[in-house]
């Protein structure tokens, strides 16, 4: 018979010395459930404005302006049909897609090469140069409007795709360099050394050895900058024109119709404009989470 300290032989305590039911581990499922509920509540609160716009896009004008608001109604697609019958609306969407994809793609290509140089060659004053790059994002955008307005006038770049692509590329490069340098720093230099020792060229090392390992960083930088360019209004409004206007500018300039705000038009255009970006972010959200950590630590060869 087992013996317990303080008790006679053969005598067992009424309660076991260790009760598994009181283990702190039992609280873990409860904490996880509570965290999940709180996360859903926060997510729904942040998503509620988008949901409200999407619901408004499916209402008639009378339903949209009803008081109190209607949460149960018969949806209609007439607002979207009327939206795409609006003159030049397709051109605005094409401009948004063209300016976003072209400028961000160029920025990512330039930023990757610059980030590789900063990470591997470490030119003198690298830290200060990186600071100067990022400092362009310190100043409010409105402070740049007048200088760029004058500069684009002198260079005859106003209301041109080339001018806006150059501008958006310039604004996308600093942030991209910072993100990509963090990822490249996480790739051991031993990979480069091994490739070079075995006869590979520097270009082979850059594009065939290091590049595949920083793809999450490339995707993260691409999506972050797409969000910026896709939603940018101020500079397109000032530096662009009818031929290069994007959806944010079109939404602002056509807000009033017939002397009043056409809320069904605003809701339909807002929903149609948010949807492509929402789908993009949904499929690449894991890369955004990784991108916010500025890279990962990798092992050495």
WONOR-V899599 format. One line per field, one symbol per residue. ss: DSSP state (@ for helix, = for strand, . for the rest). A space follows every 10 residues. Layout:
ss=???
This chain:
ss=.......... .........@ @@...@@@@@ @@@@@@@@@@ @@@@@@@@@@ @@@@@@@... @@@@...... .......@@@ @@@.....@@ @@@@@@@@@@ @@@@@@@@@@ @@@@@@@@@@ .....@@@@@ @@@@@..... .@@@@@@@@@ @@@@...... @@@@@@@@@@ @@@@@@@@@@ @@@@@...@@ @@@@@@@... .@@@@@@@@@ @@@@@@@@@@ @@@@@@@@@@ @..@@@@@@. ......@@@@ @@@..==..= =.@@@@@@@@ @@@@@@@@@@ @@@.@@@@@@ @......... .
